[in-house]
Amino acid sequence: MKSSWWKILTIVLLAYTIIAGLLLDVPRLPILNETIRALYFHVTMWFGMIIMLLVAVIYSIKFLRTNDLRNDDIAIEFTNAAILFGVLGIVTGMLWAKFTWGDYWSGDPKQNASAIGLLMYFAYLILRNSLTDVHQRARIGAVYNIFAFAAFIPLIFVLPRLTDSLHPGNGGNPGFNAYDMDSNLRQVFYPAVIAWTLLGTWVSITRVRLKRAERKIEDKLINQL
């Protein structure tokens, strides 16, 4: 039970995020209106994704220092979970854009940069799967993962701010903090970030355990042969 407290917390926070995110009052902002509730899903999933990518980079560095495949297991599974959250973030963002900007995809710099960032990580998965040697795959994947993260952060946080953008907080458009001075959004936003991050961690850890169990089974079969 002691080791499961954070899983219980994950379920509680996810339930709170969904229920409160759909039912609690939100600021009535021009154009956004009720669609601002997408903030609790679209933006918070991407915050969780960034945190998981950071964890993946840390364990990629640890693998390069130790050559321990257990570190690579964590790096790849946290990256997989982050990519899933990134895709969900893109989809929820497209739905939000449809109701506020009039189209699912308007070629906004933030949208384009996010899509390019995800494509970089799809390439990471393709590169890993193209290599058959386990240690070579882990080593090359670790190096790629580190450089991909170093490129991803300025791609989605810096470059869109240097040009005109419809996205809040970019291209001279004020962020939500400038609108919501009474912090109505924060009482759901921050718990949602924690909830999605914990869910991604849960999924990643489960997949890591499965991967290690499969490796043990394969090693036993090889030894028997």
Helices and strands as residue ranges (DSSP letters): G 2-4, H 5-23, G 33-38, H 39-66, H 69-100, H 109-129, H 134-157, G 159-162, H 176-179, H 186-224
